[in-house]
Amino acid sequence: MELTSKQRAQLRGLANHIDTIIHIGKDGISDNLVKQANDALEAREIIKCRVLENSLLTAREACGELAKLTRSEEVQVIGTKFVLYRQHYDKSRRKIELIRDRKAK
């Protein structure tokens, strides 16, 4: 699922009010960190992550790699922080209702 610019804007607004829950340090992106991110995405659908100064990855690199490993969408990268979103597969458990683009049919 590819996010539209309006959907990204909606998710960026929601991400302003959430705390950073994933921290990427000198170990980079390990299997344990991917599992932690998957669990958080399953529970919340949107997560904010931070790349620490001692990490060998930039925020953009970490965002791309973690998004690929968790099958999520990159929402935003600013400085050392980034936001990921993955829609829940079960419609009854979805917490975030995305804006529909009127032009798309």
C-alpha positions in Angstrom: 0.0 0.0 0.0 1.5 3.3 -1.1 0.6 6.3 1.0 -0.7 9.5 -0.6 0.6 12.9 0.5 -2.6 13.7 2.4 -2.3 10.4 4.3 1.3 11.1 5.1 0.3 14.5 6.4 -2.4 12.9 8.6 0.1 10.4 10.0 2.7 13.1 10.6 0.2 15.0 12.6 -0.6 11.9 14.7 3.1 11.2 15.2 3.7 14.6 16.8 2.0 13.5 20.0 3.6 10.0 20.4 6.8 9.1 22.3 9.8 7.6 20.7 9.8 3.9 21.5 12.5 2.4 19.3 16.1 3.4 19.8 18.8 2.3 17.3 22.3 2.3 18.7 25.7 1.0 17.9 24.5 -2.5 17.2 22.3 -1.2 14.4 19.2 -3.1 13.4 19.3 -6.5 15.0 16.7 -9.3 14.9 15.6 -8.4 18.4 15.0 -4.7 17.3 13.0 -5.9 14.3 10.8 -8.1 16.5 10.3 -5.2 18.9 9.3 -2.9 16.0 6.9 -5.5 14.6 5.2 -6.0 18.0 4.9 -2.2 18.4 3.5 -1.8 14.9 1.0 -4.6 15.6 -0.2 -2.9 18.7 -0.1 0.8 17.6 0.1 0.9 13.8 2.4 4.0 14.0 5.7 4.2 15.8 8.4 6.8 16.2 12.1 5.7 16.2 15.4 7.5 17.0 18.9 6.8 15.8 21.4 7.5 18.5 24.7 9.3 17.9 26.8 6.2 18.3 25.0 4.4 15.5 26.7 3.7 12.3 23.5 4.3 10.3 21.9 7.6 9.4 18.2 8.1 10.2 17.3 7.8 6.5 19.2 4.5 6.1 17.8 3.0 9.3 14.2 4.1 8.3 14.5 2.4 4.9 16.0 -0.8 6.3 13.6 -1.1 9.2 10.6 -0.3 6.9 11.7 -3.1 4.6 12.2 -5.6 7.4 8.9 -4.8 9.1 6.9 -4.4 5.8 5.8 -0.9 6.9 5.6 2.5 5.2 8.1 5.3 5.8 6.1 8.4 6.9 8.7 11.0 7.9 12.4 11.4 8.6 13.6 14.5 10.5 17.0 14.8 12.0 17.7 11.6 14.0 14.0 10.6 14.3 11.7 8.8 11.9 8.1 7.5 11.8 6.9 4.2 10.5 3.3 3.1 9.8 1.7 -0.3 9.1 -2.0 -0.7 8.7 -3.5 -3.5 10.7 -4.7 -6.4 8.5 -7.8 -7.0 10.6 -10.2 -4.1 9.9 -11.9 -4.5 13.3 -8.6 -3.9 15.1 -7.5 -0.8 13.1 -6.8 2.2 15.3 -6.1 4.7 12.6 -8.6 5.4 9.8 -6.7 7.0 6.9 -8.1 9.7 4.7 -9.4 8.5 1.4 -8.2 10.3 -1.8 -11.2 11.4 -3.7 -9.4 11.2 -7.0 -8.5 7.5 -6.6 -11.2 5.1 -7.6 
